[in-house]
Amino acid sequence: MSQVKGLCVMDVDGTLLLEEVIDLLGREAGREEEISLITSRAMRGELDFETSLRERVALLKGLPDSVFDTVFNSIHLSPNAQKFISILQKNGILVGLVSGGFIPIVDRLAKSLGIAHFSANQLEVKDGLLTGKLIGQIISPQVKKETLEKWRKKLKLSKERTVAIGDGVNNLLMLKSAELGIAFCSKEVLKKEIPHHIDKRDFLEVLPLIDFLE
């Protein structure tokens, strides 16, 4: 851990990924339109994140847990995300994922990118079916912020060595908690609060903003 020179915490859905996983799960449940509408309102800050998450998860009740294989095979990384992560890791910057999405997807995604630090929500499964409920801690906007701070302290890094990247308003507290918060292809409400924003969906655009890369 002494080799770590910085920390970059990324949101997953709509940032690292092109898609919102909950919308893809909604498609499999035949409730895509309903869920997408709630998602976009939540990302714009019109709905309380936790309430909206519980509402959307309830609509997934009855889906088989094999749905995670289907969804994982249909997600796409944002352009140059893999290259960006690799460059950071080679420069001693630890990359972590903090997601309002779900562990079965984020776990596999993290492993595929060589990322050991991640946090996401857990869906309850009984007899191989989703119950429409969440278990454990909800990854709320406040928890996202606290997770970044917890990892930073664990790594014994100064705030100046922290970067956070996200697209929805649920990332606002986390982005403000980092020295460099980046609104990535984000909603207008986030851009108003965060001075640094990237409007082209290409992670290589982020690199020049990080001043402690060698």
C-alpha positions as CSV (number, residue, x, y, z in Angstrom):
1,M,0.0,0.0,0.0
2,S,3.0,2.4,0.5
3,Q,3.3,2.6,-3.3
4,V,-0.1,4.2,-3.7
5,K,0.3,7.9,-4.8
6,G,-3.3,8.8,-5.3
7,L,-6.9,7.6,-5.3
8,C,-9.5,7.9,-8.0
9,V,-13.1,6.9,-7.1
10,M,-15.5,6.4,-9.9
11,D,-19.3,6.1,-10.2
12,V,-20.3,3.1,-12.4
13,D,-23.7,3.4,-14.1
14,G,-23.7,6.2,-16.7
15,T,-20.0,7.0,-15.9
16,L,-17.8,4.0,-16.2
17,L,-20.6,2.2,-18.1
18,L,-22.7,3.6,-21.0
19,E,-25.8,2.0,-19.5
20,E,-27.8,2.2,-16.2
21,V,-27.8,-1.4,-15.0
22,I,-31.1,-0.9,-13.2
23,D,-32.7,0.1,-16.5
24,L,-31.4,-3.1,-18.2
25,L,-32.8,-5.2,-15.3
26,G,-36.0,-3.3,-15.8
27,R,-36.1,-4.4,-19.4
28,E,-35.7,-8.0,-18.4
29,A,-38.6,-7.5,-16.0
30,G,-40.8,-5.8,-18.7
31,R,-40.8,-2.6,-16.6
32,E,-38.0,-0.7,-18.5
33,E,-40.0,2.5,-19.3
34,E,-41.3,2.8,-15.7
35,I,-37.8,2.3,-14.2
36,S,-36.0,4.5,-16.7
37,L,-38.3,7.4,-15.9
38,I,-37.6,7.1,-12.1
39,T,-33.8,6.7,-12.8
40,S,-33.6,9.9,-14.9
41,R,-35.6,11.9,-12.3
42,A,-33.4,10.6,-9.5
43,M,-30.2,11.4,-11.4
44,R,-31.4,15.0,-12.0
45,G,-32.1,15.3,-8.2
46,E,-35.8,15.5,-8.5
47,L,-36.3,12.4,-6.3
48,D,-34.6,11.2,-3.1
49,F,-32.1,8.6,-4.2
50,E,-32.8,6.0,-1.6
51,T,-36.6,6.2,-2.0
52,S,-36.3,6.0,-5.8
53,L,-33.9,3.1,-5.6
54,R,-36.3,1.1,-3.4
55,E,-39.2,1.9,-5.8
56,R,-37.2,0.7,-8.8
57,V,-35.9,-2.5,-7.1
58,A,-39.5,-3.4,-6.0
59,L,-40.4,-3.6,-9.7
60,L,-37.7,-6.3,-10.3
61,K,-39.5,-8.8,-8.0
62,G,-39.6,-12.3,-9.4
63,L,-36.7,-12.0,-11.8
64,P,-34.3,-15.1,-11.7
65,D,-30.8,-14.3,-10.4
66,S,-29.5,-15.6,-13.8
67,V,-30.6,-12.1,-15.0
68,F,-27.2,-10.8,-13.8
69,D,-25.4,-13.0,-16.5
70,T,-27.7,-11.6,-19.2
71,V,-27.2,-8.0,-18.1
72,F,-23.4,-8.3,-17.5
73,N,-23.1,-9.6,-21.1
74,S,-25.0,-6.5,-22.4
75,I,-23.1,-3.7,-20.7
76,H,-20.4,-1.5,-22.4
77,L,-17.5,0.5,-20.9
78,S,-17.4,4.2,-21.8
79,P,-14.7,4.8,-24.5
80,N,-11.2,4.4,-23.3
81,A,-12.3,3.6,-19.7
82,Q,-10.1,0.5,-19.6
83,K,-7.1,2.4,-20.9
84,F,-7.7,5.3,-18.4
85,I,-7.8,2.9,-15.4
86,S,-4.7,1.0,-16.6
87,I,-2.8,4.3,-16.9
88,L,-3.8,5.4,-13.4
89,Q,-2.8,2.0,-12.0
90,K,0.6,2.0,-13.7
91,N,1.1,5.5,-12.1
92,G,0.4,4.2,-8.6
93,I,-3.1,5.6,-8.4
94,L,-5.6,3.2,-6.8
95,V,-9.0,3.1,-8.6
96,G,-12.1,2.4,-6.6
97,L,-15.7,2.0,-7.7
98,V,-18.6,3.3,-5.7
99,S,-22.0,2.4,-7.2
100,G,-25.6,2.9,-6.5
101,G,-25.9,-0.2,-8.7
102,F,-25.6,-3.9,-7.6
103,I,-22.8,-6.1,-6.3
104,P,-23.3,-9.1,-8.8
105,I,-22.5,-6.7,-11.7
106,V,-20.0,-4.4,-10.0
107,D,-18.0,-7.3,-8.5
108,R,-17.5,-8.9,-11.9
109,L,-16.8,-5.5,-13.5
110,A,-14.2,-4.7,-10.9
111,K,-12.4,-8.1,-11.3
112,S,-12.3,-7.7,-15.1
113,L,-10.6,-4.3,-14.6
114,G,-8.2,-5.4,-11.8
115,I,-9.9,-3.2,-9.3
116,A,-9.9,-4.5,-5.6
117,H,-11.9,-1.6,-4.0
118,F,-15.6,-1.4,-4.7
119,S,-18.9,-0.8,-3.0
120,A,-22.4,-1.4,-4.3
121,N,-25.9,-2.3,-3.2
122,Q,-27.0,-5.9,-2.6
123,L,-30.3,-7.3,-3.9
124,E,-32.1,-9.9,-1.8
125,V,-32.4,-13.3,-3.6
126,K,-34.6,-16.1,-2.3
127,D,-34.9,-19.5,-4.0
128,G,-33.1,-18.1,-7.0
129,L,-35.5,-15.1,-7.5
130,L,-35.1,-11.4,-6.7
131,T,-37.5,-10.5,-3.9
132,G,-37.7,-6.8,-4.9
133,K,-35.9,-5.8,-1.7
134,L,-32.4,-4.6,-0.8
135,I,-30.3,-5.9,2.0
136,G,-27.5,-4.2,4.0
137,Q,-26.3,-0.7,3.7
138,I,-27.7,1.5,0.9
139,I,-25.0,3.3,-1.2
140,S,-26.6,6.7,-0.8
141,P,-24.9,10.0,-1.8
142,Q,-23.7,10.4,1.8
143,V,-22.3,6.8,1.8
144,K,-20.5,7.5,-1.5
145,K,-18.7,10.5,0.1
146,E,-17.9,8.5,3.3
147,T,-16.5,5.6,1.2
148,L,-14.1,7.9,-0.6
149,E,-13.0,9.4,2.7
150,K,-12.6,6.0,4.3
151,W,-10.4,4.7,1.5
152,R,-8.3,7.9,1.5
153,K,-7.6,7.6,5.2
154,K,-6.8,3.9,4.9
155,L,-4.3,4.7,2.2
156,K,-2.9,7.6,4.3
157,L,-3.3,10.0,1.4
158,S,-3.9,13.8,1.6
159,K,-7.1,15.2,0.1
160,E,-4.9,16.8,-2.7
161,R,-4.3,13.2,-4.0
162,T,-8.0,12.4,-4.5
163,V,-10.1,12.4,-7.7
164,A,-13.8,11.5,-8.0
165,I,-15.7,11.1,-11.2
166,G,-19.5,10.8,-11.7
167,D,-22.5,11.8,-13.8
168,G,-25.6,12.0,-11.6
169,V,-26.5,14.3,-8.7
170,N,-26.2,11.3,-6.3
171,N,-22.4,11.8,-6.8
172,L,-22.3,15.5,-5.8
173,L,-21.2,15.0,-2.2
174,M,-18.4,12.5,-3.3
175,L,-17.2,14.9,-6.0
176,K,-17.1,17.8,-3.6
177,S,-15.2,15.7,-1.0
178,A,-12.4,15.0,-3.5
179,E,-9.7,17.6,-4.3
180,L,-10.6,17.1,-8.0
181,G,-14.3,16.3,-8.6
182,I,-15.2,15.7,-12.3
183,A,-18.7,15.8,-13.7
184,F,-18.4,13.3,-16.6
185,C,-21.0,13.7,-19.3
186,S,-23.3,14.7,-16.5
187,K,-26.7,16.2,-15.8
188,E,-26.8,20.0,-15.8
189,V,-27.6,20.1,-12.1
190,L,-24.2,18.6,-11.4
191,K,-22.3,20.9,-13.8
192,K,-23.7,23.9,-11.9
193,E,-22.0,22.7,-8.7
194,I,-18.8,21.1,-10.0
195,P,-16.3,23.4,-11.9
196,H,-14.6,20.6,-13.7
197,H,-16.6,18.8,-16.3
198,I,-15.9,16.6,-19.3
199,D,-18.7,16.7,-22.0
200,K,-17.1,14.3,-24.5
201,R,-17.5,10.6,-23.5
202,D,-13.8,9.7,-23.6
203,F,-11.9,8.9,-20.5
204,L,-8.6,10.0,-22.0
205,E,-10.1,13.6,-21.7
206,V,-9.8,13.2,-17.9
207,L,-6.1,12.6,-17.8
208,P,-4.9,16.2,-18.3
209,L,-6.9,17.3,-15.3
210,I,-5.0,15.0,-12.9
211,D,-1.9,17.0,-11.9
212,F,-0.1,14.3,-9.9
213,L,0.2,11.9,-12.9
214,E,3.9,11.4,-13.8
